[in-house]
């Protein structure tokens, strides 16, 4: 399955970061909320995501809700993945960016598959 990863879309100085993963038939909007100063080691405090069609219609979860809050062990795993994507090594291509992107996308896709009926 083909995808396009759009990372760190945010307003200057904002504590909210938007990431998007666009697939052939749907997209995943991810919202990260941070605490502290964004220019000096901000702390990730909340991650939400929702799935939309390419026409921006929100797809409901299996339980009828619209979005998912990542918490617990999944939050810790997500935090580790975003640290890699925001790292010096990633930005300066000192590590395999394709592998890092795939780990991030596979993690989110696993959560989507377990919570949504995608037909």
Buried (B, 14 or more C-beta within 10 A) or exposed (E): EEBEBEBEEBEEEEBEBBBBBBBEEBBBBBBBBBEEEBEEEBEBEBBBBBBBEEEEEEBEBEEEEEBBEBEEEBBEEBBEBBEBBBEEEBEEEEEEBEEBBBBBBEBBBEBBEEBBEEE
